[in-house]
């Protein structure tokens, strides 16, 4: 049962250096990113910053509000502060860029587990659910066991450039004081929205587990 330990964390400086070297990322490449050089070298900084900025339900609620602005005929109210939505957009873009940098070290594996091992995984996850505040609800059991696999799954249908394009368009539509005559693809909205939900939850789980590990080590 030793193989059923939670997957190793991704909070390794050397691992992140390998990622940077493998992708041949230079300072010049910053022109294509919203990340600083330090964040490119250590993308887990973005995960930590995202989780420290607010708790998981607040992030999910803001994402839901953003989605609702897109699928309804409502316009962004002037009394609402547009900087809040812009900040959320920026954090989400940076989170996607961090996930893209980390995905090469997050290739999912599919070990064959017998019924006893599957039952043990379910037991450990249920136990963890009692210990972590705001436990994810959108992730599969496989994704709960190893949330890092989200980093590769996210970019199967949409590439990083696609997410940038889509979210930039979402941002302009959500903040527009006028109802757009252009029909947004609701299927695309649903897929991207659900992908971002899972990304938020996976990052939150990685963050919480890292904190638990640090508490034990101290």
Buried (B, 14 or more C-beta within 10 A) or exposed (E): EEEBEBBEBBBBEEBBEEBBEEEEBEEEBBEEBBBEBEBBBBBBBBBBBBBEEBEBEEBBEBBEBBBEBBEEEEBBEEEEEEEEBEEBBEBBBBBBBBBBBBBBBBEBEEEEEEEEBEEBBEEBBEEBEEEBEBBBEBBEEEBBBBBBBBBBBBBEEBEBEEBBEBBEEBBEBBBEEEEEEEEBEEEBBEBBBEBBBBBBBBBBBBBBBBEBEEEEEE
